[in-house]
Amino acid sequence: MAQQYFSDKDKTQIVEAVKQAELNTSGEIRVHIELRCPEDVMDRAAYLFEKLGMHKTEKRNGVLFYLAIEDHVFSILGDAGINAVVASDFWESAKQAMIEYFKQGDITGGIVKGISMAGEQLKAYFPYMSDDRNELSDEISFGK
């Protein structure tokens, strides 16, 4: 199980990073972790994006962090709203920042860094509005 790679402290740190990133934005961030990626990493992320209902956010500003721990692959997938406004190389630069942590064996730190970077972009383009509500769970979803 993918959960075995993360202590309770790690899981709490990731969930808190999501909550913190979403504080100042209407954007939504999800993290999905599984052991193995059964297909192309981007195809898998797109499938999970839809399965988790992330395409249903009002402003189409959801971001999914997908990791397959044992296959050492991951993807960051943003919805149409956020992709339309961030710099063309933003997701790649976020991935590179995360990889620096991963290389040091700090998976949690890498995820938190990526979440923080995405949160800054969401805050810049989709600031918090008084009528905002948390449209998606902040909890980590785990696959097989």
N, C-alpha and C positions, 0 to 999 in steps of 0.2 A: 504493500500500500504506500502511496506517495506521502501520506501523512507522517510516516515513520522518519522521514528525512527532516522533519521540523519539530522542534520542541514546542511546548506550550508558549514559552517566551517568544520564540520566533513567530509563531502564528499571531500572537497578540501584537507584536511589533508590526507585522504586515497589515493587519486589520486597522491598527491605529494610524498607519501611514495613509491608508485609503480614506479613513475618516478625516484626517487632517487635510489631505489634498482636496477633498470635496467640500470642506468648510466654506470656502470662498468662491464657489462656482456652482453652476447648475449642472455641470458635467458629472458623469458617472464612471467609476473605475471598478473593474472586477479582476480578480486573479483566479486562474484555474490551473491546477497542477495535477499531473498524472505521471505514472512511471514511464510509459512508452507512448510514442506518437505512431499511431497505426497507418498514417498516410503522410503526404507532404505537409510540412509544418504549417504553411499558410492555409492550406485547405482545411486542416484540422481546426485551426484558430477560427476560420470563417464559419465552420460548422458549429463550433461551440458558441461563437458570438450570437448566432441565431438561436441555438438551443437555450441559451441563458436569457433570451429575450432582450438582448442589448440593443437591437435595432429598433426597439419600440420606444426609446426615450424621445421626449417631445422635441428636443432640438437636435436629435441625431448626433449627440456629443458623447457617446460612450467609448471607453477605451478598455480593451481586454489585454491582460498580460497572460500569455499561455506558456507554460513550461512543461517539458517532458524530461524529468530528472535523469533517468537512466540512459536516455538517448542523447543527452546533452544538447537539446535543441530548444529554442524558444522563439516566440514571436510577440510583437506588439501590434494590435490591430485597432485602428481608430475608425469610427463611423464616418459617414459622409460629411456631417457638419463640422467636425474637428479637422478632418483631412482637407477640407476646402480652405482652411485658414492658416494652418501651421506651415512653416517653411518646408520645402520639398524634401530636405534632408533631415528633418527633425526626428523622425522615428529611427532612422539609422544612427543618428548621434546618441539618442537615448539607449539604443541597443549596445553601442560601443561603450558607453559609460557603465552599463550593467555588466558587460563582459569583463571589465577591469576588476570588479568585485568577484565575479565568478572564478576568474583565474586564481584568485587568492583563497578560494574555497568558501567564500562568504556569499552563499546563495541568498540568504535573507537580506543582507546589505545591498545586493544588486537589485533585488526586487523593490526594496524601499527607495533606492535611488531613482529607478525608473518611474515609480509611482509619483515621487516628488517632482520630477521633471515634467511628467504629463500634467500634474496638478497645476504647475505654474502656467503652462500653456492654456489649460482650461480656464484658469482664473483670468488670464489676459483676454481671452476671446468670448468667454461665457461667464461673466461675473455673476455672483450670487444675487438673486432677486428675492424680495420679501415673501413672494408666494412659492418659492422653490420647495420641493419636497424630495426626499431621497427615493428615487424611482427604482433602484436596484439594491439588493443586499450588499453590504460591505464585507461579508464573510468570505473566506477563501472557499472555493469549491474544489473538491478533489475527485479525480477520476480513479480508474483502476491502476 
